[in-house]
């Protein structure tokens, strides 16, 4: 037996055993007690899920789970896309709902479609096993295995509900269950990384979904169409389905910087994301597919001159439009850049999702890093989104740090009316980088902040205008070094005069 086949066999054997021991069955209850219990469960789907699948339901559902289920169960005619991150139980939740609809007699003909026939069979297998061996389902809904119509890719229960696995491109035509056309089309993991690299494949697959697969429906009877899958490419079947859906439910592993589901702790999320690339994390966990190197194909690390060589250095900070809570898709940034002989050196950077207090601390860290080697100019982005935060949050924070350290940094707000972020970065930095005029400090190459900056440079593209705060700050520093250095921006050390207990320059 091949290793992969052996592993699959062991997987499903263990799954069989787990379902058989899933939960005990109360065999002593009367018919009326049993009927009452089932009626109460069917009236409350969340309780139904917990009762029949207790080993799956180890954590309370998140609000987005409950809302989505209510939509699915309340609308017989419905088209929804679940672009839920990995680890948010989209396939498991969907199985609960489909089996609920099938066992309660609301739906009768289910087609499960995936990128290949084998994948479709793999995804259908848990449904089949649950109907075969789940003791509570067998006790309450009877023996459902119809041995004359029971194969791995197609089976019909004794109650007359049909299930069928179909791979992309296969013919689903004629998929009637007696006189009933398909009333659930479940499309799960329809996109693959390899297929998404070829738009022609996606064109062909989407045409097949709309014509052949959805074409199996009845015009006069309601159909539930449910897509499950991440947005793994800028153009894929999920992105096309989103355009058609009654509801596109896009849920990332984090929402507004917090875990979207309490089951996944912040520590566990941090651990997982720390072990994969920025681009992989965005595609798998944040529905933000990134094609690396579209604009900045090659980035150069090199040895930087001594800081004393630079006549002027710029620290450019982007606080991101947020309060003290870490916000979705926003990274605070402070980058130190120097210019010598038409070469811009990215000397040091701080770049992460963090608090305003840490952001202010970075300016003091940069001052300590430079020491007295060169004049240091400090700028902070101050566009219309950030102006209230600068005036109301950052000024008080800088004064708070002044009291703690005895030093005040003079920070100049950058009020430049900036064009589109991508246009600025591509237009002002890409030519410089292509000509070898942007050098990243090789001494900082293993610093996680510098690595994040490199990842964000590689992620720059016309369709990715959000997670590029680091390159945006570099563009601000380069612009200041080229065009707009203001001598008033040079940092000033404020010392306390003991005689007057006042500050003086």
Secondary structure, DSSP 8 states (H G I E B T S, - for coil): --HHHHHHHHHHHHHHHHHHTS----TT--HHHHHHHHHHHHH-HHHHHHHHTTTT--S---HHHHHHHHHHHH-SSEEEEEEE-TTS-HHHHHHHHHHHHHHTTS--EEEEEESSHHHHHHHHHHHHHHHHH-HHHHHHH-----TTSB-SSEEE-TTS-EEEEEETTS--TT--BTTB---EEEEES---HHHHT-HHHHHHHHHHIIIIIGGGS-SSS--EEEEE----SSSSHHHHHHHH-SEEEEE-SEETTEESSTTS-HHHHHHHHHTS-HHHHHHHHSS----TTSS----EEE----GGG-SEEEEEEE--S--SS--TT--EEEEEEEEETTEEEEEEEEEES--HHHHHHHHHHHHHHHTTSSEEEEEEE--TTTHHHIIIIIHHHHHHHHHHHS-----EEE------HHHHHIIIIIHHHHTT-EEEEGGGTT-HHHHHHHHHHHH-BTTB-SS-HHHHHHHHHHHHHHH---GGGB----EEETTTTEEE-
